[in-house]
Structures are given as structure tokens and as C-alpha cells.
Amino acid sequence: MGVSSAKAGWAVVFGVLAVATLPVAVLLTRYSASYDLLHAGFAIPLGLGFGAAAIWWARQVRTRSGATLGRSGGLRAAFVGRLLGIIGICIACSCLIALAVYGVLSYLGSQS
């Protein structure tokens, strides 16, 4: 397994972590008495970080592939890792928006 293949593997691993972080955080709220749904919002930066790492690793593979004229391999895995990283960032951003809307609505509700 070459250097690019290993980097592509890391892109996929971080992409899967980015996609799974927030659903797992929400799932954990179902089985914990002290961990509420709002506490799952603390996983948002983690999901964003995993997504950014997946995109960074995929970019490393694409850069190396361009320098070696495509002979270094790992382009498909890098594409999958990049796609998963983008999806993970989108999930984290949508959770952030939902949390912000909840905060605004609960603030406005407490004012009346």
C-alpha cells in the first residue's frame, strides 16, 4: 500500500467519522438520563473538524496524484473521503442552524 493509498484511507476514515459523529451524539441522548439533546450540540465542532480533516487528506492525495501523473493511486478512495467529509460538514452545519433557531425561539418565548 502506497503513501497515497494510506492518505486516501485516512480521508475515508475521517469522512466516516464526520458523518457518524452527530447521529451517534443524538443516539446517545436516548440512553442517558443526564445527557440531553441540547448536549449533543457539543459534538458539532468535532463533526466539523473530522470533515475538514477528510477533505484535507483527500486534497493531499489529489495533489500527489497530480504530481505523479495519476500513478500514485487512491483517487477513488480520496473522492469518497472528500464526499463523506463534505456531507459531514453539511450535517454539522444543519445541526448548528437548528441549535441557533432553537436558541432564538426559546429566548423569544421567555420574553413574553
C-alpha positions in Angstrom: 0.0 0.0 0.0 1.5 3.3 -1.1 1.6 6.6 0.6 -1.3 8.0 -1.4 -3.4 4.9 -0.6 -2.8 5.3 3.1 -3.7 9.0 2.9 -6.8 8.1 0.9 -7.6 5.6 3.6 -7.3 8.3 6.3 -9.6 10.5 4.2 -12.3 7.8 4.2 -11.8 7.2 8.0 -12.2 10.8 8.8 -15.1 11.1 6.4 -17.0 8.3 8.1 -16.3 9.8 11.5 -17.6 13.2 10.2 -20.8 11.7 9.0 -21.3 9.5 12.1 -20.4 12.0 14.8 -23.7 13.9 15.2 -26.1 10.9 14.7 -24.1 9.0 17.4 -24.3 12.0 19.7 -28.0 12.2 19.2 -28.4 8.5 19.7 -26.5 8.6 23.0 -29.1 11.1 24.3 -31.7 8.3 24.1 -29.7 6.1 26.6 -28.5 8.7 29.1 -30.5 10.3 31.8 -28.1 13.2 32.3 -27.3 13.8 28.6 -30.0 15.9 26.8 -30.5 16.6 23.2 -29.0 20.0 23.6 -25.8 18.5 24.9 -25.4 16.7 21.5 -24.6 20.2 20.1 -21.2 19.9 21.7 -20.3 17.3 19.0 -20.8 19.9 16.2 -17.1 21.2 16.3 -16.0 17.6 16.3 -18.0 16.8 13.2 -16.7 19.9 11.5 -13.1 19.0 12.4 -13.5 15.4 11.1 -15.0 16.8 7.9 -12.2 19.3 7.4 -9.6 16.5 8.1 -11.2 14.3 5.5 -11.1 17.0 2.9 -7.5 17.8 3.8 -6.4 14.2 3.4 -8.2 13.9 0.1 -6.6 17.0 -1.2 -3.2 15.6 -0.2 -3.9 12.5 -2.4 -5.1 14.6 -5.3 -2.0 16.8 -5.1 0.3 13.8 -5.1 -1.6 12.2 -7.9 -1.2 15.3 -10.0 2.5 15.3 -9.3 2.9 11.7 -10.3 0.6 11.9 -13.3 -2.0 9.6 -11.6 0.3 6.7 -10.9 0.2 7.0 -7.1 -3.3 5.6 -6.8 -6.0 6.2 -4.2 -8.1 8.6 -6.2 -11.4 6.8 -5.8 -10.9 6.5 -2.0 -9.9 10.1 -1.8 -13.1 11.1 -3.7 -15.2 9.0 -1.3 -13.4 10.6 1.7 -13.9 14.1 0.3 -17.6 13.4 -0.4 -18.1 12.0 3.1 -16.3 15.0 4.6 -18.5 17.4 2.8 -21.6 15.5 3.9 -20.3 15.5 7.5 -19.7 19.3 7.3 -23.3 19.8 5.9 -24.7 17.7 8.8 -22.8 19.7 11.3 -23.9 23.0 9.8 -27.5 22.0 9.7 -27.3 21.0 13.4 -25.7 24.3 14.2 -28.5 26.1 12.4 -31.1 24.1 14.2 -29.5 24.8 17.5 -29.3 28.5 16.8 -33.0 28.6 15.8 -33.9 26.8 19.0 -31.9 29.3 21.0 -33.6 32.2 19.3 -37.1 30.8 19.7 -36.5 29.9 23.4 -35.2 33.4 24.0 -38.2 35.0 22.4 -40.5 32.6 24.2 -39.0 33.6 27.6 -39.6 37.3 26.8 -43.3 37.1 26.7 
